[in-house]
Amino acid sequence: MLRIGVLASHEGTTLQAIIDACAQRHLDGQVVIVISNNSGSGALRRAAAAGIEAVHVSSVAHRDPDSLDTAICGARTRAAFPGRILNTHPALLPEFGGQGMFGDRVFEAVLAAKEPESGVSVHLVEAEYDTGAVVREKRVPVLPGDTVASLKARVQACEREAVVNALAAIASGERLNET
């Protein structure tokens, strides 16, 4: 059984998809900890509701960067699990990735560039933002008249599916395709 730790900042819909996939046995795994840098995140509420350990770490509670890193390391970290931490990005990397490219900024950039498609990338976490090998991606067409909200909704639905599929592949012993 795959033991899963989740780092989440916002509502936790991807976390919920993972919790549900485990409960429905679509994923041979168990979420064992959820860490958030946002004390009011939906992810922490979802973890608590599911009886999963929930930890809040933030730069407010840990003003010194080394202190924050130590707090995160005490729970789960890239250094403790090299090559075993995945991230999702709401675009096809390497386009529209990197520092500062998160949330609605990504969807705004895709629409401003008049791209015919976007999507989601599931990638390994490296020291630099969004640079790890892409192990799964799912393409999403950009439709005429798309807004940030409409494109975001379609990409986020694919994101949940892509991350669950990547975790299920890991749990079954499949080697992830690095593209």
Steps between C-alpha positions, in 0.01 A plus 500: 500500500629844402529744790425848372585841641333803343614861505212732418432872531144548388167321486633145476291366212792294372558371853133400514533315170794304646311427824198382300710284265660330802162445669351356180809279451583658163832585659681256729609771738426702809546870561692510829572873535391832352722806536384850417653845515149645531332454837158559344544265206228262393770233483548511879122482551474205261785321676339551841165376369670184370695439821834573333783672685500867401795735554515876446841652433545856381738790476284678759561230760858442378636840400854378437525305169717234665241460776224458241707244310571313823126496580417362156784247527350382826193390307590427135754652259680472170829423677340216697333347192720574198341407168177404676314830525254597230350838424216595274515807279195639318668525159713293268856548623742649430271770362332723757706360787758631739507741792191718516299279264228363724126523540309729269823649364557181303154505342527872425835441325364211293201706387713810430734289284196372304619141542281237333542267796611486858487217748654363813848370570588261781872530555775404740599776741847646462667796669389743227132572439330270249823353358468134600429230245138490385361155580141550389322767302152547374410746226198726521379703199460874540151570372375815327364734765692332783550706812744441781218335696383267220850389400600460865200275571583265212872489580438437871267210420778347288754575771316285753482211253866532396639499854284205607613308190865580569470387863314184398782421256757543777295285741478222244876504446487658155792719412379846419561623147732796513433719198 
